Amino acid sequence: MEKELKINTADSLKEKLWIGIPVVLLIGLLSVLIYNHHAEFSWNGFVEGFNEEFLVFFAIGVFAQLVDGTLGMGYGATSTSFLLAYGVPPVVSSTAVHVSEMFTTGASALSHHRFGNINKKLVKHLLIPGVLGSITGAYLLSDVINGDIIKPFIAVYMIILAVIIIRKALKKSIVKKKTKKLGVLAVFGGFMDSVGGGGWGPIVTSTLLGRGRNPRYTIGSVNAAEFAISFASGITFMLFGGIHGWQVIIGLILGGVIAAPLGAYLVNKIKRKPMMVAVGILIILLSLKTLSKLL
């Protein structure tokens, strides 16, 4: 009896830590950033920010979360494609996507943890390399790489991600194979996710599922690791690039949070393969629109 009580207490403590630590860190970080960039958070600027443009970002957040909730991937690729097509600079769009993902992936990771969908060994292999890759990519995009120069490359990268999503939808069941170099995969996935504004799911999840891994534990573990990747890149973007375009960030967060329950409900109502093909085609069209503006 005492042993069971200790186990339950330990599990309860772990769940509280899963929620408490990220929340405390996020509140502390946002407080410091708002203090350092208080001019961007004036009352007049805040009120004027809730305009028609904000509603566009809110709608993008809703749609991207519905895609991610039903497919288990595609939040970053979908939202970034829309934001770039709308004219948002790469560093602002990537910052907004990753800061909003702090909330959406945190909720997702907690849900997978509660349902026992996480393979701790797989998470450990992905976590540190993925975080290092995401921090490197976020730093380069916010402080080194010129956003105007990289914008067409990001659009092409989004087309590649869309092809990966469509390919996964059309692929038949495969035999399980041993996955090698998980660390390299995580570094690449984290780096491209930060620089491109999305790709952790399509790159890492698709590769692991393509090797025949169990979908339940793969999606759960990759989602759990994605919270740390989004948190690390979001912090890096804000520290080196500051806060720009808070309307985009708040719009994506509110849209994503509101759409999350609907996405969870629709996951068993909508056929995945046609949805994946449709989303892939949409991302390609949006990316082609972005490229056409630059050429």
Helices and strands as residue ranges (DSSP letters): H 2-36, G 38-41, H 43-49, H 52-71, H 75-86, H 90-114, H 120-143, H 147-170, H 182-196, H 200-200, I 201-205, H 206-210, H 215-241, H 246-266, H 272-294
